């Protein structure tokens, strides 16, 4: 860390639920906020602002989160009524991948026909398809889970992943309103019901960025572990280089190398060529069979494909979005390493990758919570438009699960929220 790094806004020491004293606010802004309507009946613009610690913001946020909690409980009750595995999405897939390693050579997991035969023997629905396309390092987590009964495997993954995600989001503020927001967010219930590793990935990404400035080695280790899901780490190197977090970069690289070595020792050197060789076939299969799952993806690639755009053209457009996101993230992290830059990275991650699903979206709730935390820390207010945008960001993932419409509401919300974050960083940097 450089000597000037301490002047930058950081995650460390920030309490997402903490407030700023009234004395810290400019007197003129407070007076304007309390001003009555003018004689013409027009309400001053300042009265439309929403301070995070203000009563009207807390009432609105409480109502939204209360309704979200009702949705989450209802959603999970429906999932539980269906039983395991039918009610919990991909949990059978994760369990079957780990179980496969107990009876087959590890490299055979990338042979789709061999894997499918083993999955059918375990009770796979013949109409379902669960090929394995993750990097081999993910098997280090799946192997022990696969030795447990299926339902217990799902429970362990959730019980471990959810608290890690909550820590990554709120830090040590376990008694704050931010914790309730993270729990009540629809993306939390959706991630549980999906049976996927969304909480684990969110914890590694958000937790790694939370620790990167103050504890670079620990932050780098978490980001290195995220390499099991490389599509969510596309912009992480850009952010770390822009912030000059060289220790974090080194720790992440060494952790990734360690995973490669351990995976090779446990499962054999042949597993890496097997993984690389299967990627073209998996990509072709995904393109041929993705019509049933595109509505679960918040990405530009998925939105364009749903509207009939050819895969090659959609990927080209997605590449353009990735480059634009990388440039914006570079600008954010050159300016600060705080909650605002972190929120921007999380949102940009979903905009930059072509392959993200609704179960990867707990990081969106984290981004909104960090967005609010930065504004509270600064003692500043939100505009009504920003408040409406944050509300939309919290509930938009519900539309992905519901399906039935090709309109890319979630994608547009992500783009608008990212724009609001970049704009806020521009305003904040000019005020310094």
FENURVEN-V758296 format. One record per backbone hydrogen bond with DSSP energy under -0.5 kcal/mol. CO is the residue of the C=O (numbers start at 1). NH is the residue of the N-H. Records with the same first field share a line. If there is no record, write none. Layout:
CO: NH ; NH
//
This chain:
2: 5
3: 6
4: 7
5: 8
9: 337
11: 14
14: 16
15: 18
21: 24
22: 25
26: 30
27: 31
28: 32
29: 33
30: 34
32: 35
38: 41
42: 38
44: 47
45: 48
46: 49
49: 51
50: 382
51: 54
54: 58
55: 59
56: 60
57: 61
58: 62
59: 63
60: 64
61: 65
62: 66
63: 67
64: 68
65: 69
66: 70
67: 71
68: 72
69: 73
70: 74
71: 75
72: 76
73: 77
74: 78
75: 79
76: 80
77: 81
78: 82
79: 83
80: 83
83: 87
85: 88
88: 91
89: 92
90: 94
91: 95
92: 96
93: 97
94: 98
95: 99
96: 100
97: 101
98: 101
99: 102
100: 103 ; 104
105: 108
106: 109
107: 110
108: 111
109: 132
110: 112
111: 115
112: 116
113: 117
114: 118
115: 119
116: 120
117: 121
118: 122
119: 124
120: 123
125: 128
131: 133
135: 138
136: 139
137: 140
138: 141 ; 142
139: 143
141: 145
142: 146
143: 147
144: 147
145: 148
149: 153
150: 154
151: 155
152: 156
153: 157
154: 158
155: 159
156: 160
157: 161
158: 162
159: 163
160: 164
161: 165
162: 166
163: 167
164: 168
165: 169
166: 170
167: 171
170: 173
172: 174
173: 176
176: 179 ; 180
177: 181
178: 182
179: 183
180: 184
181: 185
185: 188 ; 189
186: 190
187: 191
188: 192
189: 193
190: 194
191: 195 ; 196
192: 195
194: 90
197: 201
198: 202
199: 203
200: 204
201: 205
202: 206 ; 207
203: 207
204: 208
205: 209
206: 210
207: 211
208: 212
209: 213
211: 215
215: 219
216: 220
217: 221
218: 222
219: 223
220: 224
221: 225
222: 226
224: 227
225: 228
226: 229
227: 230
228: 135
229: 232
230: 233
233: 236 ; 237
235: 239
236: 240
237: 241
238: 242
239: 243
240: 245
241: 244
244: 246
245: 249
246: 250
247: 251
248: 252
249: 253
250: 254
251: 255
252: 256
253: 257
254: 258
255: 259
256: 260
257: 261
258: 262
259: 263
260: 264
261: 265
262: 266
263: 267
264: 268
268: 271
269: 272 ; 273
270: 274
271: 275
272: 276
273: 277
274: 278
275: 279
276: 279 ; 280
278: 282
279: 283
280: 284
281: 285
282: 286
283: 287
284: 288
285: 289
286: 290
289: 292
290: 293 ; 294
293: 296
294: 297
296: 358
299: 303
300: 304
301: 305
302: 306
303: 307
304: 309
305: 308
310: 314
311: 315
312: 316
313: 317
314: 318
315: 319
316: 320
317: 321
318: 322
319: 323
320: 324
321: 325
322: 326
323: 327
324: 328
325: 329
326: 330
327: 331
328: 332
329: 333
330: 334
331: 335
332: 336
338: 342
339: 343
340: 344
341: 345
342: 346
343: 347
344: 348
345: 349
346: 350
347: 351
348: 352
349: 353
354: 356
357: 360
358: 361
360: 363
361: 364 ; 365
362: 366
363: 367
364: 368
365: 369
366: 370
367: 371
368: 372
369: 373
370: 374
371: 375
372: 376
373: 377
374: 378
375: 379 ; 380
376: 379
380: 52
382: 50
383: 387
384: 388
385: 389
386: 390
387: 391
388: 392
389: 393
390: 394
391: 395
392: 396
393: 397
395: 398
396: 399 ; 400
397: 400 ; 401
398: 402
399: 403
407: 409
408: 412
409: 413
410: 414
411: 415
412: 416
413: 417
414: 418
415: 419
416: 420
417: 421
418: 422
419: 423
420: 424
421: 425
422: 426
423: 427
424: 428
425: 429
426: 430
427: 431
428: 432
//
